[in-house]
Amino acid sequence: MHPRITISPELREWILATTRAGHGVPDVLRLMKENGYDPRQSRSIVAEVLKLPLAALLASADKTAPPGLRTKHPEAPDVTIDGHTIHVSLSVDTPMLRVLEGILTEQECIELIELAQPRLQRALTVDSDGKNQVDHRRTSEGMFFTLNELPLIGRIEQRLAALLDVPVNHGEGLQILHYLPGQEYEPHYDWFDPELPGFGAVTAVGGQRIASVVMYLNTPEQGGGTAFPEIGLTVTARRGSAVYFAYEGGDHSSLHAGLSVLRGEKWIATKWLRERPYRGQRQA
């Protein structure tokens, strides 16, 4: 869990006085870094003191980066796309999160599992240098489909693109993951940390990740939900449903975990969306 930051009255007053004197956010962050503050904490502190969303703060800190695309958040109660109705059963504002019922049909879930099974390998994560690695925090097996690899994949990608108003080419390849009893994915963020050495490499091929859609292909007998510890929420894994969450500007409330499967197995399909057209290889 991300620790809560305590802001001293002196630091709060310094930030306010510095900005009133005409210094911008980049100057404030630079001065804080020079005085030993962790850059990630500095962004959160400045955003809170100045009452700015983290997305706006990061945009002002990097004047060279053009604004990237953002997703449209599905609104309750229903969204119909090409005759396919998706029910929005839960809405959360921080992080921006929706639980989507019926995003996949039962037959689509079955077909995705069947297509993925022969291609499963140990699931990887992205390390601090931007390279794929085996990580003890993630114990599942998985595989990736390329964009529009099969008619089924193309149909699902088009559905997500219409639902979230983001072109298909802003998505990474659809990833299928398989969890057995005891397997899990410990708390993590899907967005890339700008302070890590590999940030430039992983964002050069499509910009920052802006949202995730985790689709449940089966219903585990017990366990296997998706937990959001910062807000005390666990989304139950139910076949055909999904959890969508967006995280503009590196939203720490989007911390989440794939909980351990206690009985049975879990299959999910994950789609990560980028702020710009994605030109890279698969990411984890």
ZADO-499710 format. One record per residue (C-alpha): residue number from 1; residue in one letter; x, y negated, z negated. Coordinates in steps of 0.001 Angstrom, whole numbers, always signed. Layout:
# ZADO-499710
<atom><n>NUM</n><res>A</res><X>X</X><Y>Y</Y><Z>Z</Z></atom>
...
//
This chain:
# ZADO-499710
<atom><n>1</n><res>M</res><X>+0</X><Y>+0</Y><Z>+0</Z></atom>
<atom><n>2</n><res>H</res><X>+1289</X><Y>-3500</Y><Z>+836</Z></atom>
<atom><n>3</n><res>P</res><X>+2082</X><Y>-5300</Y><Z>-2443</Z></atom>
<atom><n>4</n><res>R</res><X>+77</X><Y>-8410</Y><Z>-3264</Z></atom>
<atom><n>5</n><res>I</res><X>+2184</X><Y>-11566</Y><Z>-3070</Z></atom>
<atom><n>6</n><res>T</res><X>+2260</X><Y>-14085</Y><Z>-5931</Z></atom>
<atom><n>7</n><res>I</res><X>+2810</X><Y>-17661</Y><Z>-4764</Z></atom>
<atom><n>8</n><res>S</res><X>+4350</X><Y>-19991</Y><Z>-7340</Z></atom>
<atom><n>9</n><res>P</res><X>+2856</X><Y>-23502</Y><Z>-7692</Z></atom>
<atom><n>10</n><res>E</res><X>+6240</X><Y>-24973</Y><Z>-6760</Z></atom>
<atom><n>11</n><res>L</res><X>+6461</X><Y>-23000</Y><Z>-3513</Z></atom>
<atom><n>12</n><res>R</res><X>+2854</X><Y>-23820</Y><Z>-2618</Z></atom>
<atom><n>13</n><res>E</res><X>+3477</X><Y>-27536</Y><Z>-3140</Z></atom>
<atom><n>14</n><res>W</res><X>+6730</X><Y>-27395</Y><Z>-1148</Z></atom>
<atom><n>15</n><res>I</res><X>+4982</X><Y>-25793</Y><Z>+1848</Z></atom>
<atom><n>16</n><res>L</res><X>+2207</X><Y>-28391</Y><Z>+1755</Z></atom>
<atom><n>17</n><res>A</res><X>+4645</X><Y>-31288</Y><Z>+1368</Z></atom>
<atom><n>18</n><res>T</res><X>+6877</X><Y>-30019</Y><Z>+4169</Z></atom>
<atom><n>19</n><res>T</res><X>+3997</X><Y>-29702</Y><Z>+6630</Z></atom>
<atom><n>20</n><res>R</res><X>+2578</X><Y>-33097</Y><Z>+5604</Z></atom>
<atom><n>21</n><res>A</res><X>+5981</X><Y>-34565</Y><Z>+6427</Z></atom>
<atom><n>22</n><res>G</res><X>+5535</X><Y>-33414</Y><Z>+10031</Z></atom>
<atom><n>23</n><res>H</res><X>+7432</X><Y>-30124</Y><Z>+10041</Z></atom>
<atom><n>24</n><res>G</res><X>+5769</X><Y>-27269</Y><Z>+11922</Z></atom>
<atom><n>25</n><res>V</res><X>+5299</X><Y>-23651</Y><Z>+10932</Z></atom>
<atom><n>26</n><res>P</res><X>+8515</X><Y>-22496</Y><Z>+12681</Z></atom>
<atom><n>27</n><res>D</res><X>+10526</X><Y>-24985</Y><Z>+10576</Z></atom>
<atom><n>28</n><res>V</res><X>+8874</X><Y>-23834</Y><Z>+7348</Z></atom>
<atom><n>29</n><res>L</res><X>+9535</X><Y>-20156</Y><Z>+8136</Z></atom>
<atom><n>30</n><res>R</res><X>+13134</X><Y>-20895</Y><Z>+9131</Z></atom>
<atom><n>31</n><res>L</res><X>+13800</X><Y>-22799</Y><Z>+5896</Z></atom>
<atom><n>32</n><res>M</res><X>+12247</X><Y>-20035</Y><Z>+3814</Z></atom>
<atom><n>33</n><res>K</res><X>+14395</X><Y>-17428</Y><Z>+5563</Z></atom>
<atom><n>34</n><res>E</res><X>+17516</X><Y>-19531</Y><Z>+4949</Z></atom>
<atom><n>35</n><res>N</res><X>+16595</X><Y>-19580</Y><Z>+1258</Z></atom>
<atom><n>36</n><res>G</res><X>+16331</X><Y>-15808</Y><Z>+1003</Z></atom>
<atom><n>37</n><res>Y</res><X>+12630</X><Y>-15156</Y><Z>+1532</Z></atom>
<atom><n>38</n><res>D</res><X>+11642</X><Y>-11986</Y><Z>+3383</Z></atom>
<atom><n>39</n><res>P</res><X>+10263</X><Y>-13113</Y><Z>+6801</Z></atom>
<atom><n>40</n><res>R</res><X>+7248</X><Y>-10811</Y><Z>+6586</Z></atom>
<atom><n>41</n><res>Q</res><X>+6291</X><Y>-12152</Y><Z>+3166</Z></atom>
<atom><n>42</n><res>S</res><X>+6961</X><Y>-15703</Y><Z>+4352</Z></atom>
<atom><n>43</n><res>R</res><X>+4396</X><Y>-15374</Y><Z>+7132</Z></atom>
<atom><n>44</n><res>S</res><X>+1760</X><Y>-14104</Y><Z>+4708</Z></atom>
<atom><n>45</n><res>I</res><X>+2568</X><Y>-16836</Y><Z>+2172</Z></atom>
<atom><n>46</n><res>V</res><X>+2422</X><Y>-19660</Y><Z>+4711</Z></atom>
<atom><n>47</n><res>A</res><X>-788</X><Y>-18291</Y><Z>+6221</Z></atom>
<atom><n>48</n><res>E</res><X>-2447</X><Y>-18241</Y><Z>+2792</Z></atom>
<atom><n>49</n><res>V</res><X>-1237</X><Y>-21687</Y><Z>+1700</Z></atom>
<atom><n>50</n><res>L</res><X>-2197</X><Y>-23362</Y><Z>+4988</Z></atom>
<atom><n>51</n><res>K</res><X>-5422</X><Y>-21323</Y><Z>+5328</Z></atom>
<atom><n>52</n><res>L</res><X>-4382</X><Y>-20005</Y><Z>+8726</Z></atom>
<atom><n>53</n><res>P</res><X>-5072</X><Y>-16561</Y><Z>+10221</Z></atom>
<atom><n>54</n><res>L</res><X>-1853</X><Y>-14645</Y><Z>+10722</Z></atom>
<atom><n>55</n><res>A</res><X>-2512</X><Y>-14540</Y><Z>+14481</Z></atom>
<atom><n>56</n><res>A</res><X>-2554</X><Y>-18332</Y><Z>+14693</Z></atom>
<atom><n>57</n><res>L</res><X>+563</X><Y>-18574</Y><Z>+12538</Z></atom>
<atom><n>58</n><res>L</res><X>+2550</X><Y>-16194</Y><Z>+14729</Z></atom>
<atom><n>59</n><res>A</res><X>+1402</X><Y>-17970</Y><Z>+17876</Z></atom>
<atom><n>60</n><res>S</res><X>+2607</X><Y>-21298</Y><Z>+16505</Z></atom>
<atom><n>61</n><res>A</res><X>+5890</X><Y>-19729</Y><Z>+15400</Z></atom>
<atom><n>62</n><res>D</res><X>+6647</X><Y>-18479</Y><Z>+18920</Z></atom>
<atom><n>63</n><res>K</res><X>+5972</X><Y>-21237</Y><Z>+21427</Z></atom>
<atom><n>64</n><res>T</res><X>+7556</X><Y>-19258</Y><Z>+24272</Z></atom>
<atom><n>65</n><res>A</res><X>+5043</X><Y>-16414</Y><Z>+24214</Z></atom>
<atom><n>66</n><res>P</res><X>+1846</X><Y>-16993</Y><Z>+26207</Z></atom>
<atom><n>67</n><res>P</res><X>-1317</X><Y>-15990</Y><Z>+24374</Z></atom>
<atom><n>68</n><res>G</res><X>-2175</X><Y>-12339</Y><Z>+24873</Z></atom>
<atom><n>69</n><res>L</res><X>-5545</X><Y>-10740</Y><Z>+25418</Z></atom>
<atom><n>70</n><res>R</res><X>-7728</X><Y>-9852</Y><Z>+22437</Z></atom>
<atom><n>71</n><res>T</res><X>-10484</X><Y>-7288</Y><Z>+22145</Z></atom>
<atom><n>72</n><res>K</res><X>-14188</X><Y>-8014</Y><Z>+21851</Z></atom>
<atom><n>73</n><res>H</res><X>-15552</X><Y>-6548</Y><Z>+18636</Z></atom>
<atom><n>74</n><res>P</res><X>-18666</X><Y>-4336</Y><Z>+19098</Z></atom>
<atom><n>75</n><res>E</res><X>-21662</X><Y>-5664</Y><Z>+17188</Z></atom>
<atom><n>76</n><res>A</res><X>-24427</X><Y>-3689</Y><Z>+15480</Z></atom>
<atom><n>77</n><res>P</res><X>-26690</X><Y>-1947</Y><Z>+15969</Z></atom>
<atom><n>78</n><res>D</res><X>-26119</X><Y>-487</Y><Z>+19461</Z></atom>
<atom><n>79</n><res>V</res><X>-24000</X><Y>-1006</Y><Z>+22553</Z></atom>
<atom><n>80</n><res>T</res><X>-25031</X><Y>+634</Y><Z>+25836</Z></atom>
<atom><n>81</n><res>I</res><X>-22441</X><Y>+1179</Y><Z>+28581</Z></atom>
<atom><n>82</n><res>D</res><X>-23509</X><Y>+2779</Y><Z>+31862</Z></atom>
<atom><n>83</n><res>G</res><X>-26382</X><Y>+4510</Y><Z>+30101</Z></atom>
<atom><n>84</n><res>H</res><X>-24167</X><Y>+5758</Y><Z>+27238</Z></atom>
<atom><n>85</n><res>T</res><X>-25361</X><Y>+4360</Y><Z>+23882</Z></atom>
<atom><n>86</n><res>I</res><X>-22874</X><Y>+3815</Y><Z>+21049</Z></atom>
<atom><n>87</n><res>H</res><X>-24188</X><Y>+3066</Y><Z>+17551</Z></atom>
<atom><n>88</n><res>V</res><X>-22272</X><Y>+643</Y><Z>+15320</Z></atom>
<atom><n>89</n><res>S</res><X>-22910</X><Y>+2129</Y><Z>+11862</Z></atom>
<atom><n>90</n><res>L</res><X>-20401</X><Y>+82</Y><Z>+9814</Z></atom>
<atom><n>91</n><res>S</res><X>-18869</X><Y>-3377</Y><Z>+10267</Z></atom>
<atom><n>92</n><res>V</res><X>-15965</X><Y>-4844</Y><Z>+8249</Z></atom>
<atom><n>93</n><res>D</res><X>-14449</X><Y>-8286</Y><Z>+8833</Z></atom>
<atom><n>94</n><res>T</res><X>-11028</X><Y>-7806</Y><Z>+7175</Z></atom>
<atom><n>95</n><res>P</res><X>-9584</X><Y>-5895</Y><Z>+8833</Z></atom>
<atom><n>96</n><res>M</res><X>-11861</X><Y>-6255</Y><Z>+11844</Z></atom>
<atom><n>97</n><res>L</res><X>-13250</X><Y>-2718</Y><Z>+11822</Z></atom>
<atom><n>98</n><res>R</res><X>-16206</X><Y>-848</Y><Z>+13289</Z></atom>
<atom><n>99</n><res>V</res><X>-17404</X><Y>+2737</Y><Z>+12889</Z></atom>
<atom><n>100</n><res>L</res><X>-18812</X><Y>+3876</Y><Z>+16230</Z></atom>
<atom><n>101</n><res>E</res><X>-21214</X><Y>+6816</Y><Z>+16429</Z></atom>
<atom><n>102</n><res>G</res><X>-21652</X><Y>+8708</Y><Z>+19680</Z></atom>
<atom><n>103</n><res>I</res><X>-18686</X><Y>+7240</Y><Z>+21479</Z></atom>
<atom><n>104</n><res>L</res><X>-18007</X><Y>+10725</Y><Z>+22890</Z></atom>
<atom><n>105</n><res>T</res><X>-20456</X><Y>+13482</Y><Z>+23712</Z></atom>
<atom><n>106</n><res>E</res><X>-20033</X><Y>+16936</Y><Z>+22182</Z></atom>
<atom><n>107</n><res>Q</res><X>-19058</X><Y>+18348</Y><Z>+25565</Z></atom>
<atom><n>108</n><res>E</res><X>-16414</X><Y>+15647</Y><Z>+26076</Z></atom>
<atom><n>109</n><res>C</res><X>-14919</X><Y>+16490</Y><Z>+22677</Z></atom>
<atom><n>110</n><res>I</res><X>-14769</X><Y>+20193</Y><Z>+23524</Z></atom>
<atom><n>111</n><res>E</res><X>-13160</X><Y>+19541</Y><Z>+26919</Z></atom>
<atom><n>112</n><res>L</res><X>-10513</X><Y>+17226</Y><Z>+25478</Z></atom>
<atom><n>113</n><res>I</res><X>-9464</X><Y>+19857</Y><Z>+22943</Z></atom>
<atom><n>114</n><res>E</res><X>-9310</X><Y>+22574</Y><Z>+25607</Z></atom>
<atom><n>115</n><res>L</res><X>-7244</X><Y>+20398</Y><Z>+27945</Z></atom>
<atom><n>116</n><res>A</res><X>-4820</X><Y>+19358</Y><Z>+25199</Z></atom>
<atom><n>117</n><res>Q</res><X>-4141</X><Y>+22731</Y><Z>+23559</Z></atom>
<atom><n>118</n><res>P</res><X>-1586</X><Y>+24080</Y><Z>+26073</Z></atom>
<atom><n>119</n><res>R</res><X>+466</X><Y>+20852</Y><Z>+25880</Z></atom>
<atom><n>120</n><res>L</res><X>+746</X><Y>+20292</Y><Z>+22113</Z></atom>
<atom><n>121</n><res>Q</res><X>+4125</X><Y>+19374</Y><Z>+20596</Z></atom>
<atom><n>122</n><res>R</res><X>+5255</X><Y>+17942</Y><Z>+17243</Z></atom>
<atom><n>123</n><res>A</res><X>+3842</X><Y>+14410</Y><Z>+17039</Z></atom>
<atom><n>124</n><res>L</res><X>+6413</X><Y>+11597</Y><Z>+16933</Z></atom>
<atom><n>125</n><res>T</res><X>+6565</X><Y>+8055</Y><Z>+15553</Z></atom>
<atom><n>126</n><res>V</res><X>+8461</X><Y>+4940</Y><Z>+16677</Z></atom>
<atom><n>127</n><res>D</res><X>+11569</X><Y>+4212</Y><Z>+14598</Z></atom>
<atom><n>128</n><res>S</res><X>+12981</X><Y>+771</Y><Z>+13692</Z></atom>
<atom><n>129</n><res>D</res><X>+14989</X><Y>+688</Y><Z>+16942</Z></atom>
<atom><n>130</n><res>G</res><X>+11934</X><Y>+1385</Y><Z>+19099</Z></atom>
<atom><n>131</n><res>K</res><X>+12761</X><Y>+5037</Y><Z>+19808</Z></atom>
<atom><n>132</n><res>N</res><X>+10497</X><Y>+8051</Y><Z>+19325</Z></atom>
<atom><n>133</n><res>Q</res><X>+11426</X><Y>+10213</Y><Z>+16337</Z></atom>
<atom><n>134</n><res>V</res><X>+10220</X><Y>+13154</Y><Z>+14257</Z></atom>
<atom><n>135</n><res>D</res><X>+8921</X><Y>+11708</Y><Z>+10977</Z></atom>
<atom><n>136</n><res>H</res><X>+8064</X><Y>+13627</Y><Z>+7777</Z></atom>
<atom><n>137</n><res>R</res><X>+5121</X><Y>+11250</Y><Z>+7220</Z></atom>
<atom><n>138</n><res>R</res><X>+3386</X><Y>+12632</Y><Z>+10316</Z></atom>
<atom><n>139</n><res>T</res><X>+2990</X><Y>+16393</Y><Z>+10350</Z></atom>
<atom><n>140</n><res>S</res><X>+527</X><Y>+16959</Y><Z>+13199</Z></atom>
<atom><n>141</n><res>E</res><X>+980</X><Y>+18207</Y><Z>+16748</Z></atom>
<atom><n>142</n><res>G</res><X>-15</X><Y>+16101</Y><Z>+19717</Z></atom>
<atom><n>143</n><res>M</res><X>+173</X><Y>+15276</Y><Z>+23410</Z></atom>
<atom><n>144</n><res>F</res><X>-543</X><Y>+12370</Y><Z>+25765</Z></atom>
<atom><n>145</n><res>F</res><X>-2642</X><Y>+12056</Y><Z>+28888</Z></atom>
<atom><n>146</n><res>T</res><X>-1513</X><Y>+9512</Y><Z>+31464</Z></atom>
<atom><n>147</n><res>L</res><X>-3982</X><Y>+6814</Y><Z>+32481</Z></atom>
<atom><n>148</n><res>N</res><X>-6769</X><Y>+8237</Y><Z>+34633</Z></atom>
<atom><n>149</n><res>E</res><X>-4997</X><Y>+11609</Y><Z>+34716</Z></atom>
<atom><n>150</n><res>L</res><X>-8299</X><Y>+13489</Y><Z>+35043</Z></atom>
<atom><n>151</n><res>P</res><X>-11892</X><Y>+12403</Y><Z>+35772</Z></atom>
<atom><n>152</n><res>L</res><X>-12796</X><Y>+12953</Y><Z>+32095</Z></atom>
<atom><n>153</n><res>I</res><X>-9888</X><Y>+10764</Y><Z>+30929</Z></atom>
<atom><n>154</n><res>G</res><X>-10768</X><Y>+8040</Y><Z>+33413</Z></atom>
<atom><n>155</n><res>R</res><X>-14411</X><Y>+8051</Y><Z>+32314</Z></atom>
<atom><n>156</n><res>I</res><X>-13489</X><Y>+7634</Y><Z>+28636</Z></atom>
<atom><n>157</n><res>E</res><X>-10959</X><Y>+4899</Y><Z>+29425</Z></atom>
<atom><n>158</n><res>Q</res><X>-13543</X><Y>+2979</Y><Z>+31444</Z></atom>
<atom><n>159</n><res>R</res><X>-16043</X><Y>+3301</Y><Z>+28577</Z></atom>
<atom><n>160</n><res>L</res><X>-13550</X><Y>+1884</Y><Z>+26071</Z></atom>
<atom><n>161</n><res>A</res><X>-12553</X><Y>-901</Y><Z>+28473</Z></atom>
<atom><n>162</n><res>A</res><X>-16183</X><Y>-1981</Y><Z>+28881</Z></atom>
<atom><n>163</n><res>L</res><X>-16917</X><Y>-1663</Y><Z>+25155</Z></atom>
<atom><n>164</n><res>L</res><X>-13946</X><Y>-3801</Y><Z>+24053</Z></atom>
<atom><n>165</n><res>D</res><X>-13677</X><Y>-6030</Y><Z>+27156</Z></atom>
<atom><n>166</n><res>V</res><X>-10051</X><Y>-5056</Y><Z>+27762</Z></atom>
<atom><n>167</n><res>P</res><X>-8844</X><Y>-3746</Y><Z>+31153</Z></atom>
<atom><n>168</n><res>V</res><X>-7869</X><Y>-84</Y><Z>+31335</Z></atom>
<atom><n>169</n><res>N</res><X>-4264</X><Y>-995</Y><Z>+32164</Z></atom>
<atom><n>170</n><res>H</res><X>-3853</X><Y>-2630</Y><Z>+28735</Z></atom>
<atom><n>171</n><res>G</res><X>-4152</X><Y>+791</Y><Z>+27098</Z></atom>
<atom><n>172</n><res>E</res><X>-1432</X><Y>+3287</Y><Z>+26299</Z></atom>
<atom><n>173</n><res>G</res><X>-2094</X><Y>+6855</Y><Z>+27364</Z></atom>
<atom><n>174</n><res>L</res><X>-4785</X><Y>+8677</Y><Z>+25403</Z></atom>
<atom><n>175</n><res>Q</res><X>-3147</X><Y>+10725</Y><Z>+22626</Z></atom>
<atom><n>176</n><res>I</res><X>-4672</X><Y>+13948</Y><Z>+21284</Z></atom>
<atom><n>177</n><res>L</res><X>-3604</X><Y>+15054</Y><Z>+17790</Z></atom>
<atom><n>178</n><res>H</res><X>-4231</X><Y>+18352</Y><Z>+15988</Z></atom>
<atom><n>179</n><res>Y</res><X>-4027</X><Y>+18679</Y><Z>+12196</Z></atom>
<atom><n>180</n><res>L</res><X>-4073</X><Y>+21989</Y><Z>+10268</Z></atom>
<atom><n>181</n><res>P</res><X>-4735</X><Y>+22331</Y><Z>+6494</Z></atom>
<atom><n>182</n><res>G</res><X>-2240</X><Y>+20264</Y><Z>+4511</Z></atom>
<atom><n>183</n><res>Q</res><X>-1183</X><Y>+18137</Y><Z>+7480</Z></atom>
<atom><n>184</n><res>E</res><X>-1599</X><Y>+14359</Y><Z>+7343</Z></atom>
<atom><n>185</n><res>Y</res><X>-269</X><Y>+10984</Y><Z>+8490</Z></atom>
<atom><n>186</n><res>E</res><X>+800</X><Y>+8854</Y><Z>+5531</Z></atom>
<atom><n>187</n><res>P</res><X>-151</X><Y>+5125</Y><Z>+5280</Z></atom>
<atom><n>188</n><res>H</res><X>+1207</X><Y>+3086</Y><Z>+8173</Z></atom>
<atom><n>189</n><res>Y</res><X>+477</X><Y>+209</Y><Z>+10561</Z></atom>
<atom><n>190</n><res>D</res><X>-138</X><Y>+631</Y><Z>+14274</Z></atom>
<atom><n>191</n><res>W</res><X>+1218</X><Y>-2825</Y><Z>+15157</Z></atom>
<atom><n>192</n><res>F</res><X>+4941</X><Y>-3369</Y><Z>+15661</Z></atom>
<atom><n>193</n><res>D</res><X>+6903</X><Y>-5284</Y><Z>+13029</Z></atom>
<atom><n>194</n><res>P</res><X>+8594</X><Y>-8355</Y><Z>+14616</Z></atom>
<atom><n>195</n><res>E</res><X>+11418</X><Y>-8139</Y><Z>+12086</Z></atom>
<atom><n>196</n><res>L</res><X>+12602</X><Y>-4673</Y><Z>+13165</Z></atom>
<atom><n>197</n><res>P</res><X>+15460</X><Y>-4294</Y><Z>+15685</Z></atom>
<atom><n>198</n><res>G</res><X>+13347</X><Y>-2374</Y><Z>+18209</Z></atom>
<atom><n>199</n><res>F</res><X>+10543</X><Y>-4970</Y><Z>+18398</Z></atom>
<atom><n>200</n><res>G</res><X>+11763</X><Y>-6477</Y><Z>+21654</Z></atom>
<atom><n>201</n><res>A</res><X>+12008</X><Y>-3105</Y><Z>+23373</Z></atom>
<atom><n>202</n><res>V</res><X>+8576</X><Y>-1802</Y><Z>+22365</Z></atom>
<atom><n>203</n><res>T</res><X>+6794</X><Y>-5071</Y><Z>+23209</Z></atom>
<atom><n>204</n><res>A</res><X>+8612</X><Y>-5785</Y><Z>+26483</Z></atom>
<atom><n>205</n><res>V</res><X>+6395</X><Y>-3228</Y><Z>+28232</Z></atom>
<atom><n>206</n><res>G</res><X>+3001</X><Y>-4643</Y><Z>+27263</Z></atom>
<atom><n>207</n><res>G</res><X>+3283</X><Y>-7000</Y><Z>+24330</Z></atom>
<atom><n>208</n><res>Q</res><X>+2065</X><Y>-6325</Y><Z>+20809</Z></atom>
<atom><n>209</n><res>R</res><X>-569</X><Y>-3724</Y><Z>+19998</Z></atom>
<atom><n>210</n><res>I</res><X>-3843</X><Y>-5483</Y><Z>+19226</Z></atom>
<atom><n>211</n><res>A</res><X>-6300</X><Y>-2695</Y><Z>+18339</Z></atom>
<atom><n>212</n><res>S</res><X>-6722</X><Y>+1044</Y><Z>+17847</Z></atom>
<atom><n>213</n><res>V</res><X>-9594</X><Y>+3441</Y><Z>+18507</Z></atom>
<atom><n>214</n><res>V</res><X>-9445</X><Y>+6764</Y><Z>+16652</Z></atom>
<atom><n>215</n><res>M</res><X>-12037</X><Y>+9195</Y><Z>+18060</Z></atom>
<atom><n>216</n><res>Y</res><X>-12920</X><Y>+12370</Y><Z>+16166</Z></atom>
<atom><n>217</n><res>L</res><X>-13198</X><Y>+15453</Y><Z>+18364</Z></atom>
<atom><n>218</n><res>N</res><X>-14440</X><Y>+17796</Y><Z>+15620</Z></atom>
<atom><n>219</n><res>T</res><X>-15715</X><Y>+17687</Y><Z>+12036</Z></atom>
<atom><n>220</n><res>P</res><X>-13220</X><Y>+19220</Y><Z>+9569</Z></atom>
<atom><n>221</n><res>E</res><X>-14696</X><Y>+21490</Y><Z>+6912</Z></atom>
<atom><n>222</n><res>Q</res><X>-13151</X><Y>+19265</Y><Z>+4223</Z></atom>
<atom><n>223</n><res>G</res><X>-10843</X><Y>+16237</Y><Z>+4241</Z></atom>
<atom><n>224</n><res>G</res><X>-9190</X><Y>+14658</Y><Z>+7246</Z></atom>
<atom><n>225</n><res>G</res><X>-10820</X><Y>+11238</Y><Z>+7102</Z></atom>
<atom><n>226</n><res>T</res><X>-9117</X><Y>+7939</Y><Z>+7938</Z></atom>
<atom><n>227</n><res>A</res><X>-8361</X><Y>+5866</Y><Z>+4826</Z></atom>
<atom><n>228</n><res>F</res><X>-7836</X><Y>+2090</Y><Z>+4645</Z></atom>
<atom><n>229</n><res>P</res><X>-6282</X><Y>+1723</Y><Z>+1161</Z></atom>
<atom><n>230</n><res>E</res><X>-6108</X><Y>-2085</Y><Z>+1188</Z></atom>
<atom><n>231</n><res>I</res><X>-9921</X><Y>-2303</Y><Z>+1285</Z></atom>
<atom><n>232</n><res>G</res><X>-10839</X><Y>+966</Y><Z>-444</Z></atom>
<atom><n>233</n><res>L</res><X>-12541</X><Y>+2495</Y><Z>+2592</Z></atom>
<atom><n>234</n><res>T</res><X>-12401</X><Y>+6027</Y><Z>+3991</Z></atom>
<atom><n>235</n><res>V</res><X>-14056</X><Y>+6786</Y><Z>+7325</Z></atom>
<atom><n>236</n><res>T</res><X>-15355</X><Y>+10349</Y><Z>+7520</Z></atom>
<atom><n>237</n><res>A</res><X>-14174</X><Y>+12395</Y><Z>+10502</Z></atom>
<atom><n>238</n><res>R</res><X>-17319</X><Y>+13398</Y><Z>+12428</Z></atom>
<atom><n>239</n><res>R</res><X>-17351</X><Y>+14848</Y><Z>+15925</Z></atom>
<atom><n>240</n><res>G</res><X>-18153</X><Y>+12244</Y><Z>+18583</Z></atom>
<atom><n>241</n><res>S</res><X>-17681</X><Y>+9227</Y><Z>+16310</Z></atom>
<atom><n>242</n><res>A</res><X>-14734</X><Y>+6811</Y><Z>+16095</Z></atom>
<atom><n>243</n><res>V</res><X>-13205</X><Y>+4053</Y><Z>+14021</Z></atom>
<atom><n>244</n><res>Y</res><X>-12104</X><Y>+928</Y><Z>+15896</Z></atom>
<atom><n>245</n><res>F</res><X>-9916</X><Y>-1654</Y><Z>+14170</Z></atom>
<atom><n>246</n><res>A</res><X>-8110</X><Y>-4763</Y><Z>+15403</Z></atom>
<atom><n>247</n><res>Y</res><X>-5076</X><Y>-6367</Y><Z>+13779</Z></atom>
<atom><n>248</n><res>E</res><X>-4215</X><Y>-9731</Y><Z>+15301</Z></atom>
<atom><n>249</n><res>G</res><X>-968</X><Y>-11176</Y><Z>+14041</Z></atom>
<atom><n>250</n><res>G</res><X>+82</X><Y>-8098</Y><Z>+12083</Z></atom>
<atom><n>251</n><res>D</res><X>-2852</X><Y>-7830</Y><Z>+9691</Z></atom>
<atom><n>252</n><res>H</res><X>-1642</X><Y>-5978</Y><Z>+6577</Z></atom>
<atom><n>253</n><res>S</res><X>-5197</X><Y>-5027</Y><Z>+5658</Z></atom>
<atom><n>254</n><res>S</res><X>-5093</X><Y>-2650</Y><Z>+8645</Z></atom>
<atom><n>255</n><res>L</res><X>-2848</X><Y>-270</Y><Z>+6682</Z></atom>
<atom><n>256</n><res>H</res><X>-4352</X><Y>+3185</Y><Z>+7223</Z></atom>
<atom><n>257</n><res>A</res><X>-3677</X><Y>+6886</Y><Z>+6784</Z></atom>
<atom><n>258</n><res>G</res><X>-4841</X><Y>+10148</Y><Z>+8301</Z></atom>
<atom><n>259</n><res>L</res><X>-5830</X><Y>+12016</Y><Z>+5145</Z></atom>
<atom><n>260</n><res>S</res><X>-4773</X><Y>+15605</Y><Z>+4573</Z></atom>
<atom><n>261</n><res>V</res><X>-7035</X><Y>+18288</Y><Z>+5984</Z></atom>
<atom><n>262</n><res>L</res><X>-8176</X><Y>+20425</Y><Z>+3050</Z></atom>
<atom><n>263</n><res>R</res><X>-10125</X><Y>+23099</Y><Z>+4924</Z></atom>
<atom><n>264</n><res>G</res><X>-10491</X><Y>+23795</Y><Z>+8613</Z></atom>
<atom><n>265</n><res>E</res><X>-8719</X><Y>+21663</Y><Z>+11205</Z></atom>
<atom><n>266</n><res>K</res><X>-8939</X><Y>+18171</Y><Z>+12679</Z></atom>
<atom><n>267</n><res>W</res><X>-8734</X><Y>+16994</Y><Z>+16279</Z></atom>
<atom><n>268</n><res>I</res><X>-8609</X><Y>+13294</Y><Z>+17190</Z></atom>
<atom><n>269</n><res>A</res><X>-8069</X><Y>+11214</Y><Z>+20317</Z></atom>
<atom><n>270</n><res>T</res><X>-6327</X><Y>+7864</Y><Z>+19785</Z></atom>
<atom><n>271</n><res>K</res><X>-6210</X><Y>+4891</Y><Z>+22139</Z></atom>
<atom><n>272</n><res>W</res><X>-3863</X><Y>+1984</Y><Z>+21400</Z></atom>
<atom><n>273</n><res>L</res><X>-4493</X><Y>-1306</Y><Z>+23191</Z></atom>
<atom><n>274</n><res>R</res><X>-1907</X><Y>-3944</Y><Z>+24104</Z></atom>
<atom><n>275</n><res>E</res><X>-2204</X><Y>-7692</Y><Z>+24598</Z></atom>
<atom><n>276</n><res>R</res><X>-816</X><Y>-7383</Y><Z>+28150</Z></atom>
<atom><n>277</n><res>P</res><X>-795</X><Y>-4717</Y><Z>+30873</Z></atom>
<atom><n>278</n><res>Y</res><X>+1150</X><Y>-1715</Y><Z>+29618</Z></atom>
<atom><n>279</n><res>R</res><X>+4032</X><Y>-547</Y><Z>+31805</Z></atom>
<atom><n>280</n><res>G</res><X>+5903</X><Y>+1706</Y><Z>+29423</Z></atom>
<atom><n>281</n><res>Q</res><X>+6207</X><Y>+5328</Y><Z>+28577</Z></atom>
<atom><n>282</n><res>R</res><X>+4109</X><Y>+6894</Y><Z>+25845</Z></atom>
<atom><n>283</n><res>Q</res><X>+4524</X><Y>+5515</Y><Z>+22341</Z></atom>
<atom><n>284</n><res>A</res><X>+3767</X><Y>+7138</Y><Z>+18970</Z></atom>
//
